[in-house]
Amino acid sequence: MDNFANTMLDDLHRYLVSRDAVDERLPECPDVEAKWPAVAEAYLPDGIREFADYPVASLGWMMFIGMAIAKYWDADWEKYGTVDDLYTPLRDKRGFDNLDEYIMDEVLDLHGDAAESMQNMVGDCAERTKRAIFALDIEPGTVDAFKAYVAGLQCMFQMGMAVQLKAMGYHMTKL
């Protein structure tokens, strides 16, 4: 699964570089990255439930979550850094189905064309991730299917973090 995750991450990275949404060098943000296990644990019951009928949303919402947590890191990490589960409060504002809208409206302050552009880009990333998972031709409901889904979610989380960090002016360059 590691090779699959690396290939998927590379594909998403190349796509986002082509959209000028991330830099050639991906950012490192250990504070945000450390939130991944708790976010994943809280998200999985909702994400798995929705994946069968809405795989693009199930994957895409995780990219929005990565963006939101990167925004929290920049805005007030003393407050948000102490919260173990940052997913549930995001979901509970408007419900799972409207998680993307809440994050764009209230957390990222994206509206109009900017929100539509972001929605499309996240949708494209989620579609690419879905196709990569389905291309594995793994039997649904198996341990391997679960691992592929979690790997996809983690890639989406990482790309969400990278997109938001660049949007806030953090640029990664070699020293």
Backbone as CSV, one residue per row, in Angstrom:
resi,resn,N_x,N_y,N_z,CA_x,CA_y,CA_z,C_x,C_y,C_z
1,MET,0.824,-1.203,0.000,0.000,0.000,0.000,0.868,1.266,0.000
2,ASP,2.097,1.160,0.509,2.971,2.338,0.523,3.261,2.836,-0.879
3,ASN,3.539,1.919,-1.792,3.815,2.293,-3.171,2.587,2.955,-3.803
4,PHE,1.416,2.389,-3.523,0.161,2.964,-4.019,-0.013,4.388,-3.502
5,ALA,0.192,4.592,-2.207,0.031,5.919,-1.612,1.022,6.909,-2.211
6,ASN,2.264,6.489,-2.399,3.265,7.383,-2.985,2.916,7.749,-4.421
7,THR,2.454,6.774,-5.197,2.058,7.034,-6.583,0.876,7.995,-6.629
8,MET,-0.095,7.787,-5.753,-1.261,8.657,-5.711,-0.872,10.069,-5.282
9,LEU,-0.023,10.169,-4.277,0.437,11.473,-3.809,1.188,12.203,-4.922
10,ASP,2.030,11.498,-5.639,2.758,12.101,-6.757,1.798,12.602,-7.837
11,ASP,0.775,11.808,-8.149,-0.193,12.208,-9.162,-0.940,13.472,-8.738
12,LEU,-1.416,13.493,-7.506,-2.134,14.676,-7.022,-1.209,15.891,-6.985
13,HIS,0.019,15.676,-6.556,0.980,16.772,-6.494,1.213,17.365,-7.886
14,ARG,1.459,16.518,-8.873,1.676,17.007,-10.242,0.462,17.785,-10.745
15,TYR,-0.722,17.248,-10.480,-1.945,17.928,-10.899,-2.058,19.309,-10.237
16,LEU,-1.819,19.383,-8.950,-1.951,20.652,-8.228,-0.850,21.637,-8.602
17,VAL,0.336,21.167,-8.910,1.392,22.054,-9.410,0.943,22.655,-10.745
18,SER,0.338,21.842,-11.603,-0.124,22.340,-12.903,-1.210,23.404,-12.745
19,ARG,-1.928,23.375,-11.647,-2.961,24.387,-11.349,-2.400,25.549,-10.532
20,ASP,-1.105,25.507,-10.240,-0.426,26.496,-9.402,-1.063,26.596,-8.010
21,ALA,-1.551,25.469,-7.530,-2.191,25.424,-6.212,-1.221,25.017,-5.118
22,VAL,-0.116,24.369,-5.505,0.936,23.997,-4.559,2.279,24.260,-5.226
23,ASP,3.316,24.314,-4.398,4.668,24.501,-4.911,5.257,23.162,-5.345
24,GLU,6.363,23.233,-6.082,7.077,22.026,-6.501,7.500,21.198,-5.285
25,ARG,7.891,21.871,-4.239,8.281,21.192,-3.009,7.092,21.233,-2.047
26,LEU,6.648,20.060,-1.626,5.510,20.006,-0.706,5.914,20.522,0.676
27,PRO,4.998,21.184,1.339,5.317,21.722,2.667,5.379,20.645,3.730
28,GLU,6.093,20.971,4.771,6.114,20.142,5.969,5.519,20.981,7.083
29,CYS,4.534,20.441,7.734,3.884,21.144,8.843,3.541,20.079,9.896
30,PRO,4.528,19.734,10.719,4.342,18.639,11.677,3.138,18.810,12.597
31,ASP,2.801,20.037,12.959,1.643,20.247,13.835,0.362,19.750,13.164
32,VAL,0.158,20.127,11.919,-1.041,19.709,11.186,-0.969,18.215,10.885
33,GLU,0.172,17.746,10.439,0.327,16.329,10.112,0.059,15.440,11.328
34,ALA,0.393,15.913,12.509,0.175,15.135,13.732,-1.311,14.961,14.051
35,LYS,-2.164,15.790,13.466,-3.613,15.676,13.695,-4.249,14.573,12.860
36,TRP,-3.512,14.075,11.850,-4.072,13.078,10.944,-4.670,11.861,11.656
37,PRO,-3.978,11.177,12.572,-4.567,9.964,13.160,-5.914,10.209,13.854
38,ALA,-6.007,11.274,14.627,-7.270,11.548,15.335,-8.368,11.958,14.359
39,VAL,-8.006,12.746,13.351,-8.990,13.154,12.339,-9.488,11.919,11.584
40,ALA,-8.568,11.063,11.177,-8.953,9.856,10.437,-9.869,8.971,11.270
41,GLU,-9.509,8.765,12.526,-10.322,7.911,13.394,-11.743,8.456,13.531
42,ALA,-11.870,9.762,13.690,-13.193,10.368,13.838,-13.961,10.368,12.517
43,TYR,-13.257,10.533,11.411,-13.890,10.654,10.093,-14.337,9.317,9.509
44,LEU,-13.587,8.268,9.777,-13.830,6.987,9.106,-15.275,6.484,9.181
45,PRO,-15.967,6.521,10.303,-17.357,6.033,10.290,-18.235,6.783,9.278
46,ASP,-18.087,8.095,9.195,-18.873,8.877,8.234,-18.388,8.634,6.808
47,GLY,-17.082,8.681,6.623,-16.514,8.533,5.288,-16.811,7.182,4.664
48,ILE,-16.646,6.125,5.438,-16.914,4.780,4.921,-18.388,4.629,4.563
49,ARG,-19.253,5.124,5.422,-20.700,5.031,5.169,-21.066,5.697,3.842
50,GLU,-20.450,6.821,3.529,-20.785,7.582,2.333,-20.059,7.112,1.073
51,PHE,-18.960,6.374,1.240,-18.106,6.043,0.100,-18.838,5.249,-0.987
52,ALA,-19.672,4.307,-0.617,-20.338,3.465,-1.613,-21.169,4.291,-2.593
53,ASP,-21.920,5.254,-2.092,-22.800,6.055,-2.948,-22.173,7.375,-3.396
54,TYR,-21.260,7.908,-2.610,-20.678,9.222,-2.905,-19.163,9.208,-2.699
55,PRO,-18.430,8.417,-3.487,-16.991,8.293,-3.250,-16.231,9.609,-3.422
56,VAL,-16.636,10.437,-4.360,-15.920,11.699,-4.586,-16.096,12.621,-3.381
57,ALA,-17.291,12.698,-2.845,-17.515,13.514,-1.645,-16.764,12.927,-0.457
58,SER,-16.835,11.626,-0.290,-16.173,10.970,0.834,-14.675,11.255,0.837
59,LEU,-14.060,11.264,-0.323,-12.635,11.569,-0.432,-12.383,13.079,-0.393
60,GLY,-13.191,13.824,-1.098,-12.994,15.268,-1.206,-13.132,16.004,0.117
61,TRP,-14.052,15.558,0.943,-14.242,16.237,2.230,-12.950,16.222,3.042
62,MET,-12.148,15.157,2.878,-10.903,15.081,3.636,-9.911,16.139,3.169
63,MET,-9.950,16.493,1.899,-9.075,17.567,1.429,-9.500,18.887,2.058
64,PHE,-10.796,19.129,2.135,-11.290,20.335,2.802,-10.890,20.353,4.276
65,ILE,-10.930,19.204,4.920,-10.536,19.124,6.333,-9.061,19.482,6.483
66,GLY,-8.216,18.968,5.595,-6.797,19.332,5.622,-6.600,20.835,5.475
67,MET,-7.389,21.449,4.600,-7.321,22.905,4.428,-7.736,23.626,5.710
68,ALA,-8.823,23.172,6.298,-9.324,23.828,7.508,-8.308,23.745,8.641
69,ILE,-7.692,22.599,8.814,-6.736,22.444,9.911,-5.488,23.285,9.652
70,ALA,-5.064,23.396,8.395,-3.941,24.286,8.073,-4.304,25.736,8.376
71,LYS,-5.533,26.109,8.108,-5.991,27.468,8.427,-5.993,27.683,9.940
72,TYR,-6.480,26.691,10.678,-6.458,26.779,12.139,-5.030,26.932,12.656
73,TRP,-4.105,26.197,12.045,-2.699,26.262,12.461,-2.177,27.685,12.322
74,ASP,-2.538,28.330,11.251,-2.069,29.691,11.005,-2.800,30.709,11.879
75,ALA,-4.061,30.483,12.123,-4.885,31.477,12.816,-4.702,31.459,14.338
76,ASP,-4.734,30.273,14.955,-4.706,30.218,16.416,-4.381,28.797,16.883
77,TRP,-3.144,28.362,16.666,-2.785,26.988,17.004,-2.777,26.748,18.505
78,GLU,-2.584,27.794,19.305,-2.668,27.610,20.759,-4.046,27.094,21.141
79,LYS,-5.061,27.566,20.460,-6.430,27.121,20.716,-6.698,25.760,20.076
80,TYR,-6.438,25.642,18.771,-6.805,24.435,18.036,-5.839,23.281,18.237
81,GLY,-4.604,23.571,18.533,-3.609,22.525,18.698,-3.889,21.610,19.870
82,THR,-4.663,22.070,20.835,-4.988,21.256,22.014,-6.217,20.379,21.807
83,VAL,-6.916,20.563,20.696,-8.124,19.782,20.400,-7.709,18.511,19.665
84,ASP,-8.043,17.358,20.236,-7.663,16.092,19.600,-8.419,15.864,18.299
85,ASP,-9.728,15.973,18.351,-10.584,15.681,17.197,-11.080,16.990,16.597
86,LEU,-10.426,17.448,15.560,-10.852,18.679,14.897,-11.915,18.427,13.832
87,TYR,-12.152,17.168,13.480,-13.158,16.844,12.467,-14.583,17.035,12.979
88,THR,-14.911,16.471,14.119,-16.299,16.471,14.588,-16.879,17.874,14.727
89,PRO,-16.151,18.847,15.297,-16.729,20.194,15.355,-16.977,20.795,13.960
90,LEU,-16.120,20.488,13.005,-16.348,20.965,11.632,-17.625,20.352,11.061
91,ARG,-17.773,19.050,11.222,-18.952,18.338,10.703,-20.236,18.820,11.365
92,ASP,-20.165,19.043,12.658,-21.382,19.345,13.399,-21.943,20.738,13.134
93,LYS,-21.198,21.606,12.505,-21.707,22.957,12.209,-22.874,22.913,11.233
94,ARG,-22.763,22.123,10.146,-23.833,22.045,9.140,-24.149,20.615,8.717
95,GLY,-23.497,19.649,9.329,-23.715,18.254,8.960,-22.706,17.793,7.914
96,PHE,-22.601,16.473,7.775,-21.623,15.888,6.865,-21.837,16.352,5.429
97,ASP,-23.085,16.373,4.985,-23.363,16.709,3.589,-22.927,18.122,3.212
98,ASN,-22.881,19.016,4.164,-22.528,20.411,3.892,-21.165,20.801,4.464
99,LEU,-20.355,19.816,4.752,-19.031,20.067,5.331,-18.181,20.952,4.425
100,ASP,-18.221,20.688,3.132,-17.436,21.477,2.183,-17.864,22.944,2.200
101,GLU,-19.161,23.174,2.188,-19.677,24.548,2.185,-19.305,25.279,3.466
102,TYR,-19.434,24.604,4.606,-19.076,25.244,5.868,-17.604,25.641,5.870
103,ILE,-16.735,24.723,5.468,-15.304,25.025,5.491,-14.990,26.172,4.535
104,MET,-15.548,26.137,3.328,-15.271,27.235,2.398,-15.827,28.560,2.900
105,ASP,-17.068,28.557,3.373,-17.719,29.797,3.821,-17.109,30.365,5.092
106,GLU,-17.034,29.533,6.124,-16.735,30.029,7.462,-15.273,29.908,7.894
107,VAL,-14.578,28.913,7.383,-13.191,28.713,7.805,-12.227,29.386,6.833
108,LEU,-12.425,29.122,5.537,-11.504,29.652,4.532,-11.948,30.992,3.956
109,ASP,-13.184,31.379,4.203,-13.737,32.638,3.708,-13.650,32.720,2.180
110,LEU,-14.044,31.631,1.526,-14.084,31.587,0.059,-15.538,31.715,-0.394
111,HIS,-15.760,32.584,-1.369,-17.113,32.807,-1.863,-17.066,33.024,-3.371
112,GLY,-18.186,32.886,-4.017,-18.295,33.172,-5.448,-17.376,32.314,-6.298
113,ASP,-16.677,32.987,-7.220,-15.800,32.273,-8.153,-14.686,31.524,-7.432
114,ALA,-14.152,32.101,-6.353,-13.069,31.439,-5.609,-13.562,30.128,-5.005
115,ALA,-14.770,30.131,-4.458,-15.340,28.912,-3.881,-15.628,27.881,-4.970
116,GLU,-16.155,28.332,-6.092,-16.453,27.414,-7.192,-15.176,26.789,-7.744
117,SER,-14.139,27.595,-7.887,-12.860,27.091,-8.374,-12.277,26.060,-7.411
118,MET,-12.356,26.353,-6.120,-11.847,25.417,-5.122,-12.660,24.121,-5.136
119,GLN,-13.965,24.241,-5.214,-14.839,23.063,-5.263,-14.470,22.183,-6.454
120,ASN,-14.234,22.803,-7.599,-13.876,22.042,-8.797,-12.519,21.360,-8.646
121,MET,-11.548,22.073,-8.094,-10.215,21.506,-7.927,-10.241,20.329,-6.949
122,VAL,-10.931,20.479,-5.835,-11.047,19.384,-4.869,-11.786,18.207,-5.511
123,GLY,-12.835,18.495,-6.267,-13.560,17.431,-6.961,-12.663,16.675,-7.932
124,ASP,-11.822,17.412,-8.660,-10.882,16.770,-9.579,-9.910,15.866,-8.820
125,CYS,-9.388,16.343,-7.712,-8.458,15.539,-6.902,-9.155,14.291,-6.361
126,ALA,-10.368,14.462,-5.882,-11.117,13.320,-5.340,-11.429,12.304,-6.440
127,GLU,-11.755,12.779,-7.615,-12.035,11.877,-8.742,-10.776,11.105,-9.136
128,ARG,-9.637,11.780,-9.164,-8.375,11.115,-9.485,-8.062,10.035,-8.438
129,THR,-8.307,10.369,-7.180,-8.042,9.415,-6.100,-8.993,8.231,-6.186
130,LYS,-10.249,8.504,-6.443,-11.239,7.421,-6.603,-10.833,6.484,-7.734
131,ARG,-10.455,7.051,-8.874,-10.045,6.212,-10.016,-8.825,5.363,-9.664
132,ALA,-7.879,5.936,-8.927,-6.681,5.184,-8.534,-7.053,4.023,-7.612
133,ILE,-7.964,4.266,-6.683,-8.408,3.199,-5.779,-9.134,2.113,-6.556
134,PHE,-10.050,2.511,-7.438,-10.819,1.528,-8.203,-9.924,0.748,-9.163
135,ALA,-8.862,1.378,-9.663,-7.946,0.711,-10.592,-7.196,-0.438,-9.919
136,LEU,-7.140,-0.423,-8.601,-6.490,-1.520,-7.877,-7.283,-2.817,-7.997
137,ASP,-8.555,-2.694,-8.351,-9.425,-3.853,-8.522,-9.425,-4.745,-7.279
138,ILE,-9.631,-4.105,-6.148,-9.676,-4.798,-4.854,-11.131,-5.101,-4.517
139,GLU,-11.360,-6.253,-3.949,-12.720,-6.620,-3.557,-13.204,-5.695,-2.438
140,PRO,-14.379,-5.067,-2.625,-14.921,-4.188,-1.586,-15.114,-4.932,-0.269
141,GLY,-14.935,-4.210,0.818,-15.157,-4.782,2.145,-13.988,-5.574,2.700
142,THR,-12.888,-5.609,1.982,-11.719,-6.358,2.452,-10.753,-5.428,3.190
143,VAL,-9.802,-6.031,3.862,-8.773,-5.259,4.553,-7.995,-4.409,3.557
144,ASP,-7.680,-4.967,2.390,-6.947,-4.197,1.379,-7.762,-3.015,0.876
145,ALA,-9.069,-3.196,0.727,-9.928,-2.085,0.302,-9.918,-0.975,1.356
146,PHE,-9.988,-1.353,2.604,-9.939,-0.381,3.698,-8.605,0.373,3.673
147,LYS,-7.505,-0.361,3.521,-6.182,0.272,3.496,-6.047,1.236,2.315
148,ALA,-6.580,0.863,1.163,-6.517,1.748,-0.003,-7.337,3.012,0.235
149,TYR,-8.498,2.864,0.834,-9.342,4.020,1.141,-8.638,4.957,2.125
150,VAL,-8.075,4.420,3.178,-7.374,5.240,4.168,-6.164,5.926,3.530
151,ALA,-5.440,5.212,2.664,-4.310,5.827,1.967,-4.786,6.992,1.101
152,GLY,-5.920,6.812,0.435,-6.494,7.890,-0.365,-6.882,9.085,0.485
153,LEU,-7.500,8.819,1.610,-7.873,9.909,2.523,-6.639,10.667,3.009
154,GLN,-5.593,9.940,3.352,-4.400,10.603,3.860,-3.759,11.476,2.779
155,CYS,-3.741,11.004,1.556,-3.218,11.829,0.452,-4.060,13.094,0.284
156,MET,-5.364,12.948,0.365,-6.246,14.109,0.222,-6.023,15.101,1.374
157,PHE,-5.851,14.597,2.576,-5.580,15.451,3.734,-4.280,16.230,3.513
158,GLN,-3.234,15.522,3.082,-1.938,16.163,2.859,-2.025,17.225,1.771
159,MET,-2.743,16.933,0.710,-2.860,17.905,-0.377,-3.702,19.104,0.060
160,GLY,-4.708,18.859,0.875,-5.501,19.976,1.404,-4.636,20.902,2.237
161,MET,-3.811,20.318,3.080,-2.889,21.114,3.893,-1.953,21.919,2.992
162,ALA,-1.389,21.278,1.979,-0.439,21.945,1.078,-1.102,23.090,0.317
163,VAL,-2.300,22.864,-0.171,-3.024,23.909,-0.914,-3.271,25.118,-0.018
164,GLN,-3.731,24.866,1.196,-4.053,25.982,2.084,-2.800,26.723,2.543
165,LEU,-1.735,26.001,2.829,-0.501,26.683,3.232,-0.005,27.606,2.127
166,LYS,-0.061,27.144,0.879,0.356,28.014,-0.230,-0.593,29.211,-0.351
167,ALA,-1.881,28.969,-0.206,-2.871,30.048,-0.308,-2.632,31.120,0.747
168,MET,-2.082,30.723,1.884,-1.819,31.676,2.959,-0.437,32.302,2.842
169,GLY,0.305,31.944,1.783,1.585,32.585,1.536,2.804,31.834,1.999
170,TYR,2.619,30.606,2.469,3.774,29.797,2.855,4.300,29.100,1.598
171,HIS,5.563,29.323,1.302,6.167,28.713,0.113,7.362,27.885,0.543
172,MET,7.469,26.716,-0.051,8.544,25.791,0.287,9.602,25.848,-0.810
173,THR,10.802,26.183,-0.427,11.906,26.220,-1.380,13.100,25.521,-0.763
174,LYS,13.964,24.998,-1.626,15.184,24.374,-1.133,16.129,25.454,-0.644
175,LEU,16.813,25.181,0.446,17.784,26.123,0.973,19.169,25.806,0.460
